[in-house]
Amino acid sequence: MSSRIFRCPNCGNEERRKIKEVEDKSLKPLYYSMQGTPVYPKKLICGKCNHEWSKTTY
């Protein structure tokens, strides 16, 4: 787990348990693993206001 603190740009939530990190399948894969499965970039979703934002722009 990283020590980086994420903050929702919409509501200011900083609770790590309420911010979910998921794959952003709307973008093209970063690379393909050795098994041939795609690895997508990550996006963050706030559990309080349901706002989504890209992890790379944070």
GROMACS elastic network, one bead per residue, 0.5 to 0.9 nm:
[ bonds ]
;  ai    aj funct       b0    kb
    1     4     6  0.87308   500
    2     5     6  0.83313   500
    5    14     6  0.69045   500
    5    15     6  0.85895   500
    5    16     6  0.74382   500
    6    13     6  0.81951   500
    6    14     6  0.59179   500
    6    15     6  0.80342   500
    6    16     6  0.70284   500
    6    19     6  0.77483   500
    6    44     6  0.87830   500
    6    58     6  0.81471   500
    7    10     6  0.87379   500
    7    11     6  0.83983   500
    7    12     6  0.55830   500
    7    13     6  0.54848   500
    7    15     6  0.79907   500
    7    16     6  0.86447   500
    7    19     6  0.84314   500
    7    46     6  0.87309   500
    7    58     6  0.89066   500
    8    11     6  0.57598   500
    8    13     6  0.51516   500
    8    14     6  0.67829   500
    8    19     6  0.80676   500
    8    44     6  0.86169   500
    8    45     6  0.82654   500
    8    46     6  0.63366   500
    8    49     6  0.87935   500
    8    51     6  0.75252   500
    8    52     6  0.85411   500
    8    53     6  0.82202   500
    9    12     6  0.57584   500
    9    13     6  0.81003   500
    9    51     6  0.83095   500
    9    53     6  0.82185   500
   10    13     6  0.82081   500
   10    46     6  0.88380   500
   10    49     6  0.76394   500
   10    51     6  0.67635   500
   11    46     6  0.86663   500
   11    48     6  0.79803   500
   11    49     6  0.68503   500
   11    51     6  0.85429   500
   13    16     6  0.85242   500
   13    18     6  0.79408   500
   13    19     6  0.81065   500
   13    46     6  0.74314   500
   13    47     6  0.86745   500
   13    48     6  0.74683   500
   13    49     6  0.88211   500
   14    17     6  0.88123   500
   14    18     6  0.79845   500
   14    19     6  0.78329   500
   15    18     6  0.54117   500
   15    19     6  0.67106   500
   16    19     6  0.52856   500
   16    20     6  0.78916   500
   17    20     6  0.73903   500
   17    47     6  0.83811   500
   18    45     6  0.84191   500
   18    46     6  0.61822   500
   18    48     6  0.68999   500
   19    44     6  0.65235   500
   19    45     6  0.56124   500
   19    47     6  0.56028   500
   19    48     6  0.83525   500
   20    43     6  0.83628   500
   20    44     6  0.56066   500
   20    45     6  0.51077   500
   20    46     6  0.64754   500
   20    47     6  0.71036   500
   21    42     6  0.64841   500
   21    43     6  0.58132   500
   21    45     6  0.64411   500
   21    55     6  0.83563   500
   22    41     6  0.85577   500
   22    42     6  0.55554   500
   22    43     6  0.55543   500
   22    44     6  0.63594   500
   22    45     6  0.76670   500
   23    26     6  0.88894   500
   23    39     6  0.81805   500
   23    40     6  0.56355   500
   23    41     6  0.58399   500
   23    43     6  0.60791   500
   23    44     6  0.86772   500
   24    27     6  0.61264   500
   24    28     6  0.86572   500
   24    29     6  0.89306   500
   24    40     6  0.61241   500
   24    41     6  0.56821   500
   24    42     6  0.53810   500
   24    43     6  0.56294   500
   24    44     6  0.89278   500
   24    54     6  0.81501   500
   25    28     6  0.69827   500
   25    29     6  0.76502   500
   25    40     6  0.62492   500
   25    41     6  0.77296   500
   25    42     6  0.86843   500
   26    40     6  0.89272   500
   27    30     6  0.87373   500
   27    40     6  0.72648   500
   27    41     6  0.73625   500
   28    31     6  0.88663   500
   28    38     6  0.89459   500
   28    40     6  0.68313   500
   28    41     6  0.81501   500
   29    32     6  0.72805   500
   29    38     6  0.56924   500
   29    39     6  0.54358   500
   29    41     6  0.68187   500
   30    38     6  0.74918   500
   30    39     6  0.58095   500
   30    40     6  0.55190   500
   30    41     6  0.63771   500
   31    37     6  0.86729   500
   31    38     6  0.60542   500
   31    39     6  0.55871   500
   31    40     6  0.74795   500
   32    35     6  0.77852   500
   32    36     6  0.54741   500
   32    37     6  0.54801   500
   32    39     6  0.57707   500
   32    40     6  0.88595   500
   33    36     6  0.51799   500
   33    37     6  0.54594   500
   33    38     6  0.63002   500
   33    39     6  0.68438   500
   34    37     6  0.75413   500
   35    38     6  0.89760   500
   41    54     6  0.84349   500
   41    55     6  0.79799   500
   41    56     6  0.79696   500
   42    54     6  0.67037   500
   42    55     6  0.57780   500
   42    56     6  0.75686   500
   43    52     6  0.69207   500
   43    53     6  0.57444   500
   43    56     6  0.78035   500
   44    51     6  0.82416   500
   44    52     6  0.56766   500
   44    53     6  0.54469   500
   44    54     6  0.61062   500
   44    55     6  0.60420   500
   45    49     6  0.86648   500
   45    50     6  0.60022   500
   45    51     6  0.56835   500
   45    53     6  0.66960   500
   45    54     6  0.89030   500
   46    49     6  0.58818   500
   46    51     6  0.53522   500
   46    52     6  0.66037   500
   46    53     6  0.87326   500
   47    50     6  0.54583   500
   47    51     6  0.79680   500
   48    51     6  0.81818   500
   53    56     6  0.88721   500
   53    57     6  0.79542   500
   53    58     6  0.81456   500
   54    57     6  0.56121   500
   54    58     6  0.68123   500
   55    58     6  0.53569   500
